[in-house]
Amino acid sequence: MHKSIATSTILEHELSELRLLVERQTGVVLDCPNSALAAHVAEFIEAQELDSCTALLERLRSAEQDPVILPSVLDGLISGNTGFFRHPGALNALARHVLPQLCTRKSADTPGPIRIWSAGCATGEETYSIAMAVCDAVNPVNVSVANNGNGSGNGAGKTARNGGIAENSPGTVAQPAAKLSSGCSIHIVGSDLLPGNIEVADRGVYRQSALDGLPPATIRNYFSKIGTPTPASTGVQGESDSDIDSSSVIQQPVVTPHLLVKPRLRSLVTFNCMNLARPGYIGRFDCIFCMDVLPHFSRVQRLAVLERLHLYLEPGGYLFLSQTEKLAASNLNFRSETFDGYTFHRKPLAASAAYGR
């Protein structure tokens, strides 16, 4: 049996090196106390059956040969704030101001979908909120979801009663775009550093309590109720708790209400694991949401990430940040705009060659 590692055996200089490796490889600054970090590391070392913190650091130094190790260590250390419709001002600006402009421009200039990136999406609530805002902004009569060519198409007449997106017929394969009347389409990409977060987002199952505060119509339009059984002790009917013998206790499943994202919403979205400090190129985007992510980064890495986001934006594209975050990158060609009290940032159509096309 593997010997467990005590937190007292993890030295302070080892924790300092761990923080440095994490910052260097992901840009993330671990701001938790040493005591909490040591406890987390000790638990991880035991779970991975490593001999010591030295062995863990050695694996982290060669993370390129073992790319799974770093996200595994960080799982549980990075507490990303998440939730549905956490930034209503940004979603309102997207739906009422940005999206109509992009649809008009795409129709007139270039074919192809409007691409939206939810960078640092955690467990997917932000990404699905963007998708819901997009769907609610679209005229129900003009929206449909493409089928897989097997003849089970969806008529536009079905859209008026289900939130503007046609329900997939049984057996169809949802495509990652909902067609608009203008010929535009929408594709939303959610990315996060932690594979566990992406698994949750991809599954699209959330506790009912996570949607508290959303309008009932929104929940009906975009989610289906499912049950997740959890064991609970149930006594013999007619007896008080004090009279029940432990042998007469029956394990009965208790259904905890969960909600599943409906296919018509899920069809707009794809999810990917991505390290924003070392991102793989996934194309250009018309809108990038990077909400409450940059404060986790060091100042140097924050500027580097902003440069990458600027590069990945199409000329004329929009960057959405939390209202508590300032655009601390004066060298980048962004122009701030305000709609209904929310300020966002636009990359000019004639962006400079250094950061443009």
C-alpha positions in Angstrom: 0.0 0.0 0.0 1.3 3.4 -0.9 2.5 5.6 1.9 0.5 8.8 2.4 2.4 12.1 2.2 2.0 14.5 5.2 1.7 18.2 4.5 4.6 18.8 6.8 6.9 16.9 4.5 6.2 19.4 1.7 8.8 22.2 1.9 8.1 25.9 1.4 10.6 26.1 -1.5 8.8 23.2 -3.2 5.5 25.1 -3.0 7.2 28.2 -4.4 8.6 26.3 -7.3 5.1 24.8 -7.9 3.6 28.3 -8.0 6.3 29.4 -10.4 5.8 26.4 -12.7 2.0 26.9 -12.8 2.5 30.6 -13.6 5.1 29.9 -16.3 3.1 27.3 -18.0 -0.5 28.6 -17.7 -0.2 32.3 -16.6 -2.3 31.5 -13.6 -1.2 33.0 -10.2 -2.1 30.7 -7.3 -3.2 33.0 -4.6 -4.2 30.4 -2.0 -2.3 30.1 1.3 0.6 27.7 1.6 -1.3 25.6 4.0 -4.2 25.0 1.6 -1.8 24.5 -1.3 0.2 21.9 0.7 -2.9 20.0 1.7 -4.1 19.9 -1.9 -0.6 18.8 -3.2 -0.4 16.1 -0.5 -3.8 14.7 -1.5 -2.8 14.8 -5.2 0.5 13.0 -4.6 -1.3 10.2 -2.7 -3.9 9.9 -5.4 -1.3 9.7 -8.1 0.9 7.3 -6.0 3.9 9.5 -6.3 6.8 9.2 -3.8 7.2 12.9 -2.9 6.6 16.5 -3.9 10.0 16.3 -5.7 8.6 13.6 -8.0 5.6 15.8 -8.7 7.7 18.8 -9.6 9.8 16.6 -11.9 6.7 15.6 -13.8 5.5 19.2 -14.0 8.9 20.4 -15.3 8.4 17.9 -18.2 4.7 18.8 -18.7 5.2 18.8 -22.5 5.8 15.0 -22.3 3.0 14.7 -19.7 0.4 17.3 -20.7 -2.4 15.9 -18.4 -0.5 16.3 -15.2 -0.7 20.1 -14.8 -4.5 20.5 -15.4 -5.0 17.6 -13.0 -3.0 19.4 -10.3 -4.9 22.6 -10.8 -8.4 20.9 -10.7 -9.8 22.1 -7.4 -7.3 24.9 -6.9 -8.7 27.3 -9.5 -12.0 28.5 -8.3 -13.7 30.1 -11.3 -16.8 32.1 -10.7 -19.5 30.8 -12.9 -23.3 30.8 -13.3 -26.0 31.4 -15.9 -26.4 35.0 -17.1 -23.8 36.4 -14.6 -23.1 39.3 -16.9 -26.5 40.5 -18.3 -25.1 43.8 -19.6 -22.6 42.0 -21.9 -25.3 39.6 -23.2 -27.7 42.5 -23.7 -25.1 44.3 -25.7 -24.4 41.2 -27.8 -28.0 40.5 -28.5 -29.3 44.0 -29.2 -26.3 45.8 -30.6 -23.4 43.6 -31.8 -25.3 40.7 -33.3 -27.5 42.7 -35.7 -24.3 44.6 -36.9 -22.5 41.3 -37.5 -25.4 39.7 -39.3 -25.6 42.7 -41.6 -21.9 42.7 -42.3 -21.7 38.9 -42.8 -24.6 39.0 -45.3 -23.0 41.9 -47.2 -19.3 41.0 -47.2 -18.3 37.5 -46.3 -20.1 34.2 -46.1 -19.6 31.8 -43.2 -20.8 31.7 -39.6 -20.6 34.3 -36.9 -18.1 32.8 -34.5 -18.2 33.5 -30.8 -15.5 32.3 -28.3 -16.2 31.9 -24.6 -12.6 31.8 -23.3 -12.2 30.4 -19.8 -15.8 29.0 -19.8 -15.4 27.0 -16.6 -18.3 24.4 -16.6 -20.2 26.0 -19.5 -22.8 28.2 -17.9 -21.4 31.3 -19.7 -21.2 29.6 -23.0 -24.8 28.3 -22.8 -25.9 31.8 -21.6 -24.4 33.3 -24.8 -26.3 30.7 -26.9 -29.6 31.5 -25.1 -29.0 35.2 -25.6 -28.3 34.6 -29.3 -31.4 32.5 -29.7 -33.7 35.0 -27.9 -32.4 37.7 -30.2 -33.3 35.9 -33.3 -36.8 36.1 -34.9 -38.3 32.7 -34.2 -39.8 32.4 -37.7 -36.4 32.7 -39.3 -34.4 30.0 -37.3 -33.9 26.4 -37.9 -31.3 23.7 -37.2 -29.8 21.8 -40.1 -30.4 18.0 -40.2 -27.9 15.4 -41.1 -29.3 14.8 -44.6 -31.4 11.8 -43.7 -34.7 13.5 -44.6 -35.8 14.3 -41.0 -35.7 18.1 -41.4 -37.4 20.6 -39.2 -40.0 23.1 -40.4 -39.8 26.7 -39.5 -43.4 26.6 -38.4 -42.3 24.6 -35.3 -40.1 27.4 -33.9 -42.7 29.9 -32.6 -43.6 27.9 -29.5 -40.1 26.8 -28.4 -37.9 29.9 -28.0 -36.9 30.5 -31.6 -34.9 27.3 -32.3 -36.5 24.4 -34.0 -36.5 21.1 -32.1 -34.4 18.4 -33.5 -36.4 15.5 -34.9 -35.5 12.1 -33.4 -32.5 10.6 -35.0 -31.1 13.8 -36.4 -27.5 14.9 -35.8 -27.4 18.6 -34.7 -25.1 20.8 -36.6 -23.0 23.5 -34.9 -24.9 26.4 -36.4 -28.4 27.8 -36.4 -29.4 29.4 -39.7 -30.6 33.0 -39.7 -32.9 34.5 -42.3 -30.0 36.7 -43.6 -27.9 33.7 -44.5 -25.7 34.0 -41.4 -25.2 31.2 -38.9 -23.9 31.1 -35.4 -21.2 28.9 -33.9 -20.0 29.3 -30.3 -16.8 27.7 -28.9 -16.3 27.3 -25.2 -12.8 26.6 -23.9 -11.2 26.0 -20.5 -7.9 24.9 -19.0 -9.4 22.1 -16.9 -10.6 18.9 -18.6 -13.0 18.2 -15.8 -14.8 21.5 -16.5 -15.0 20.7 -20.2 -16.5 17.3 -19.4 -19.3 19.0 -17.3 -19.9 21.6 -20.0 -20.0 19.0 -22.8 -22.5 16.9 -20.8 -24.8 19.9 -20.3 -26.4 18.7 -17.1 -26.9 21.1 -14.2 -28.6 21.1 -10.9 -32.0 22.8 -11.0 -30.8 25.2 -8.3 -28.1 26.5 -10.8 -30.9 28.0 -12.8 -32.7 29.7 -9.9 -33.7 33.2 -10.9 -34.1 32.4 -14.7 -37.5 33.0 -16.1 -39.6 29.8 -16.3 -40.1 30.3 -20.0 -36.3 30.3 -20.5 -35.9 27.1 -18.6 -38.8 25.5 -20.5 -37.3 26.6 -23.9 -33.8 25.4 -23.4 -33.7 22.7 -20.7 -35.3 19.3 -20.1 -35.8 18.1 -16.6 -34.1 14.8 -15.7 -33.6 13.1 -12.4 -30.4 11.9 -10.8 -31.1 9.2 -8.2 -29.2 9.4 -4.9 -29.5 6.9 -2.1 -31.5 7.8 1.0 -32.7 5.8 3.9 -36.4 5.2 4.1 -38.0 3.6 7.1 -40.9 1.1 7.2 -44.2 2.9 6.7 -46.2 3.5 9.8 -43.3 3.4 12.3 -41.7 6.3 14.0 -37.9 6.8 13.5 -37.3 5.7 17.1 -39.0 2.4 16.5 -37.2 1.5 13.3 -34.6 -1.2 13.6 -31.5 -0.7 11.4 -32.3 -4.0 9.7 -35.6 -2.7 8.5 -34.2 0.4 6.8 -34.6 0.2 3.0 -32.4 2.1 0.7 -34.7 4.0 -1.7 -33.5 6.3 -4.5 -34.3 10.0 -4.0 -34.4 11.9 -7.3 -32.4 15.1 -7.3 -33.8 17.4 -10.0 -31.3 18.2 -12.7 -31.7 20.0 -16.0 -30.3 18.9 -19.4 -29.5 21.4 -22.1 -31.8 20.8 -25.0 -30.4 19.7 -28.4 -31.5 22.8 -30.1 -29.3 24.9 -27.8 -26.5 22.3 -27.6 -26.2 22.3 -31.4 -24.8 25.8 -31.4 -21.9 25.0 -29.1 -18.6 23.0 -29.1 -16.2 22.7 -26.2 -12.4 22.4 -26.2 -9.6 22.2 -23.6 -7.3 25.1 -24.0 -4.4 26.8 -22.1 -4.8 30.5 -22.8 -1.1 31.0 -22.1 -0.2 28.5 -24.8 -3.3 28.3 -27.0 -3.8 26.2 -30.1 -5.1 28.2 -33.0 -8.8 27.5 -33.5 -9.5 30.2 -36.1 -10.7 33.8 -35.9 -13.7 35.0 -34.1 -16.2 37.8 -34.4 -16.8 38.0 -30.6 -14.6 36.9 -27.7 -16.0 36.7 -24.2 -13.2 36.6 -21.6 -15.1 37.3 -18.4 -13.4 37.2 -14.9 -10.4 35.2 -16.4 -7.6 37.8 -16.7 -7.5 38.6 -12.9 -6.2 35.0 -12.4 -3.1 35.8 -14.5 0.1 37.6 -13.8 0.4 41.1 -15.3 2.9 39.9 -17.9 0.7 37.0 -18.9 -2.4 39.2 -18.9 -0.9 41.5 -21.5 0.2 38.5 -23.6 -3.3 36.9 -23.5 -4.9 40.2 -24.5 -2.5 40.4 -27.5 -3.5 36.8 -28.5 -7.2 37.7 -28.1 -6.7 40.8 -30.3 -5.0 38.6 -32.9 -7.8 36.0 -32.9 -10.4 38.7 -33.4 -11.6 39.4 -36.9 -11.2 43.0 -37.9 -14.4 44.7 -36.6 -14.7 42.0 -34.0 -15.7 42.6 -30.3 -14.0 41.7 -27.0 -16.2 41.4 -23.9 -14.6 41.7 -20.5 -16.1 42.0 -17.0 -16.9 45.6 -16.1 -14.5 45.3 -13.2 -11.6 44.6 -15.6 -9.7 47.4 -17.4 -8.2 46.9 -20.8 -4.6 47.3 -19.7 -3.0 47.1 -23.1 -2.5 50.5 -24.6 -0.4 49.1 -27.5 -3.4 47.3 -28.9 -5.7 48.9 -31.3 -9.1 48.6 -29.5 -11.9 51.2 -29.5 -14.2 51.1 -26.5 -17.9 51.3 -27.1 -20.8 51.5 -24.6 -24.3 50.2 -25.1 -27.0 50.5 -22.4 -24.4 51.1 -19.7 -22.1 48.2 -20.6 -18.6 49.0 -22.1 -16.9 46.6 -24.5 -14.0 46.8 -27.0 -14.0 46.7 -30.8 -11.1 45.9 -33.0 -11.2 48.4 -35.9 -12.0 47.1 -39.4 -8.7 48.6 -40.6 -6.5 47.0 -37.9 -2.8 47.4 -38.1 -0.8 44.7 -39.8 1.0 43.9 -36.5 -2.2 42.7 -34.9 -4.7 42.5 -37.7 -5.0 40.3 -40.8 
